[in-house]
């Protein structure tokens, strides 16, 4: 099989090597599902993307997204990284937008200088988390029930469950037992009074190659929609993530009244060839 273009993109940070890296394999025709999963496990990143010709005449390209565990129907920072890599390889935005095809359908991506922003997909689940499940999860974090202000599903395709705490320092000090996460992707957030972001977020996926994600588009898209619906955030705000890992993720949220846009700075850090 011929060599394929390979790109590593740093997503959601203006500071070099302090965002969330994603690997992109261009022209991924010929790779099987097993090939893609094996490569995703080999990169040891939270996700690896595979660019393919569009399967919808309206789309600019198709992307398949794999974690080390499975194919993902949608993920945020891979969506932005894939768009950035596609543009860097010669793709052209149309009226400042790119239309991506993935397992959840068509996703619009805006191109705004160094930033890329995706239109958040619709929510699949937004109900309160059953108290029995909350009780089963909290010991993994060493949290008491009275420390959790809200427990909600914020699932837009990635299965996220969210816990809101009242104390950012408490959030940053957590050292969870990943085996106790019940196999559920769990995001935690807390307000950051006086900070350069409105909220701090952490994201955990038990069993994945990257158990704590440095900056998570899908989680923050779900959180942002819930925060806006509850009147806990303005139409435009910033979320910080990755602080506990020494990263400087900054996720920019903007609601224009019709769409919810989740964006951040994207930068190419590695460009080369992959020999499957």
ChimeraX attribute file (.defattr): number of C-alpha atoms within 10 A of each C-alpha:
attribute: neighborCount
match mode: 1-to-1
recipient: residues
	/A:1	7
	/A:2	9
	/A:3	12
	/A:4	16
	/A:5	17
	/A:6	20
	/A:7	26
	/A:8	20
	/A:9	26
	/A:10	28
	/A:11	36
	/A:12	33
	/A:13	23
	/A:14	18
	/A:15	16
	/A:16	14
	/A:17	15
	/A:18	21
	/A:19	28
	/A:20	26
	/A:21	25
	/A:22	24
	/A:23	26
	/A:24	28
	/A:25	24
	/A:26	23
	/A:27	15
	/A:28	18
	/A:29	12
	/A:30	11
	/A:31	14
	/A:32	10
	/A:33	13
	/A:34	9
	/A:35	12
	/A:36	23
	/A:37	20
	/A:38	15
	/A:39	20
	/A:40	25
	/A:41	20
	/A:42	12
	/A:43	15
	/A:44	16
	/A:45	19
	/A:46	26
	/A:47	28
	/A:48	28
	/A:49	27
	/A:50	22
	/A:51	21
	/A:52	18
	/A:53	16
	/A:54	16
	/A:55	14
	/A:56	15
	/A:57	9
	/A:58	11
	/A:59	18
	/A:60	22
	/A:61	22
	/A:62	20
	/A:63	26
	/A:64	25
	/A:65	25
	/A:66	26
	/A:67	24
	/A:68	22
	/A:69	15
	/A:70	15
	/A:71	18
	/A:72	17
	/A:73	16
	/A:74	23
	/A:75	23
	/A:76	24
	/A:77	31
	/A:78	30
	/A:79	27
	/A:80	30
	/A:81	29
	/A:82	30
	/A:83	30
	/A:84	27
	/A:85	25
	/A:86	20
	/A:87	14
	/A:88	12
	/A:89	12
	/A:90	8
	/A:91	14
	/A:92	13
	/A:93	16
	/A:94	11
	/A:95	8
	/A:96	11
	/A:97	18
	/A:98	24
	/A:99	21
	/A:100	24
	/A:101	25
	/A:102	22
	/A:103	15
	/A:104	14
	/A:105	13
	/A:106	18
	/A:107	18
	/A:108	18
	/A:109	24
	/A:110	22
	/A:111	21
	/A:112	13
	/A:113	9
	/A:114	11
	/A:115	19
	/A:116	26
	/A:117	29
	/A:118	29
	/A:119	20
	/A:120	25
	/A:121	22
	/A:122	15
	/A:123	15
	/A:124	14
	/A:125	16
	/A:126	18
	/A:127	12
	/A:128	14
	/A:129	16
	/A:130	11
	/A:131	11
	/A:132	8
	/A:133	12
	/A:134	17
	/A:135	13
	/A:136	12
	/A:137	18
	/A:138	18
	/A:139	15
	/A:140	17
	/A:141	16
	/A:142	12
	/A:143	17
	/A:144	10
	/A:145	14
	/A:146	9
	/A:147	14
	/A:148	18
	/A:149	11
	/A:150	16
	/A:151	19
	/A:152	20
	/A:153	23
	/A:154	30
	/A:155	23
	/A:156	23
	/A:157	20
	/A:158	18
	/A:159	17
	/A:160	24
	/A:161	25
	/A:162	27
	/A:163	23
	/A:164	21
	/A:165	21
	/A:166	16
	/A:167	16
	/A:168	17
	/A:169	12
	/A:170	12
	/A:171	21
	/A:172	18
	/A:173	10
	/A:174	14
	/A:175	11
	/A:176	17
	/A:177	13
	/A:178	18
	/A:179	11
	/A:180	15
	/A:181	21
	/A:182	14
	/A:183	12
	/A:184	17
	/A:185	21
	/A:186	22
	/A:187	24
	/A:188	21
	/A:189	26
	/A:190	22
	/A:191	19
	/A:192	18
	/A:193	12
	/A:194	7
	/A:195	10
	/A:196	13
	/A:197	17
	/A:198	16
	/A:199	19
	/A:200	26
	/A:201	30
	/A:202	27
	/A:203	22
	/A:204	20
	/A:205	21
	/A:206	19
	/A:207	15
	/A:208	21
	/A:209	19
	/A:210	16
	/A:211	14
	/A:212	22
	/A:213	20
	/A:214	27
	/A:215	31
	/A:216	27
	/A:217	25
	/A:218	26
	/A:219	27
	/A:220	29
	/A:221	29
	/A:222	27
	/A:223	28
	/A:224	29
	/A:225	22
	/A:226	18
	/A:227	15
	/A:228	15
	/A:229	10
	/A:230	9
	/A:231	10
	/A:232	11
	/A:233	17
	/A:234	13
	/A:235	16
	/A:236	14
	/A:237	16
	/A:238	21
	/A:239	22
	/A:240	26
	/A:241	29
	/A:242	23
	/A:243	16
	/A:244	16
	/A:245	13
	/A:246	11
	/A:247	19
	/A:248	22
	/A:249	28
	/A:250	26
	/A:251	26
	/A:252	24
	/A:253	24
	/A:254	19
	/A:255	18
	/A:256	9
	/A:257	7
	/A:258	7
	/A:259	13
	/A:260	22
	/A:261	23
	/A:262	27
	/A:263	29
	/A:264	25
	/A:265	24
	/A:266	28
	/A:267	22
	/A:268	17
	/A:269	12
	/A:270	12
	/A:271	13
	/A:272	10
	/A:273	14
	/A:274	13
	/A:275	9
	/A:276	11
